[in-house]
Amino acid sequence: MPLHTLNATPNQSAFAQCLRMLGPQDALLLLGDGVYGAIKDTEAAKALQNSGAELYILEPDARASGLEKRLAECFKPLDYDGFVELSERFPSQQAWY
């Protein structure tokens, strides 16, 4: 039941590695370049949704990338306080870069 944080675009190997490790009891937070994996109607967003994990996106990073209006609805936006709360809920964390 880890929290996965993904800071890699869908074309990087870390994205594929993270996707293979995700399970229905996990949570995933996309941040930095990882926010590109949440663009609606893309294979990356569909694959993440099919993982069954809880899906989140760091809203300030999505906004900075200009993607806030192009995100798949399955990703819940979080601010920094929400990131802290999520980290407290999941005691183990796996970072992917």
C-alpha positions as CSV (number, residue, x, y, z in Angstrom):
1,M,0.0,0.0,0.0
2,P,2.6,2.6,-0.9
3,L,2.2,6.1,-2.2
4,H,3.9,6.3,-5.5
5,T,5.1,9.7,-6.7
6,L,5.9,10.0,-10.4
7,N,8.0,12.8,-11.8
8,A,8.5,11.3,-15.3
9,T,6.8,11.8,-18.6
10,P,5.0,8.8,-20.2
11,N,7.9,8.2,-22.7
12,Q,10.4,7.7,-19.9
13,S,11.2,4.3,-18.5
14,A,10.4,5.3,-14.9
15,F,6.8,5.8,-16.0
16,A,6.5,2.3,-17.4
17,Q,8.3,0.9,-14.3
18,C,5.9,2.7,-12.0
19,L,2.9,1.5,-14.0
20,R,4.0,-2.1,-13.6
21,M,4.2,-1.7,-9.8
22,L,0.8,0.0,-9.3
23,G,-2.0,-1.9,-7.6
24,P,-5.5,-1.3,-6.4
25,Q,-4.4,-0.6,-2.9
26,D,-1.8,2.0,-3.9
27,A,-2.0,5.7,-4.5
28,L,-0.2,7.6,-7.2
29,L,0.6,11.3,-7.2
30,L,1.8,12.8,-10.5
31,L,4.1,15.8,-10.0
32,G,6.6,17.7,-12.1
33,D,6.9,16.1,-15.6
34,G,4.6,13.3,-14.4
35,V,1.6,15.5,-14.9
36,Y,1.8,14.8,-18.6
37,G,0.5,11.3,-17.8
38,A,-2.8,12.7,-16.8
39,I,-3.8,14.3,-20.1
40,K,-7.3,13.1,-21.0
41,D,-7.9,10.6,-23.8
42,T,-4.2,9.5,-23.9
43,E,-2.9,5.9,-23.5
44,A,-0.9,7.0,-20.5
45,A,-4.0,8.3,-18.6
46,K,-6.0,5.2,-19.5
47,A,-3.2,2.9,-18.4
48,L,-3.0,4.7,-15.0
49,Q,-6.7,4.5,-14.6
50,N,-6.7,0.8,-15.4
51,S,-4.2,0.2,-12.6
52,G,-6.9,0.6,-10.0
53,A,-4.8,2.9,-7.9
54,E,-6.1,6.1,-6.3
55,L,-4.9,8.8,-8.7
56,Y,-3.9,12.3,-7.7
57,I,-2.1,15.2,-9.4
58,L,-0.2,18.1,-7.8
59,E,-2.4,21.0,-9.0
60,P,0.3,23.7,-8.9
61,D,2.5,21.5,-11.3
62,A,-0.5,20.9,-13.6
63,R,-1.2,24.6,-13.6
64,A,2.4,25.5,-14.3
65,S,2.4,23.1,-17.2
66,G,-0.8,24.7,-18.6
67,L,-2.6,21.4,-18.3
68,E,-5.3,22.1,-15.7
69,K,-8.1,22.1,-18.3
70,R,-6.8,19.0,-20.1
71,L,-6.7,16.5,-17.3
72,A,-8.6,13.2,-17.2
73,E,-11.3,13.3,-14.6
74,C,-10.0,10.3,-12.7
75,F,-7.1,12.4,-11.3
76,K,-8.0,14.3,-8.1
77,P,-6.1,17.6,-7.9
78,L,-4.1,18.2,-4.7
79,D,-2.4,21.3,-3.3
80,Y,0.7,21.0,-1.1
81,D,-1.3,20.5,2.1
82,G,-3.2,17.7,0.3
83,F,0.2,16.1,-0.6
84,V,1.2,16.2,3.1
85,E,-2.1,14.6,4.1
86,L,-1.7,11.9,1.5
87,S,1.9,11.2,2.7
88,E,0.6,10.8,6.2
89,R,-2.1,8.3,5.1
90,F,0.4,6.1,3.2
91,P,3.4,5.4,5.5
92,S,5.6,4.0,2.7
93,Q,6.5,6.0,-0.4
94,Q,8.1,5.0,-3.7
95,A,9.5,7.9,-5.8
96,W,9.9,7.5,-9.6
97,Y,12.0,9.9,-11.7
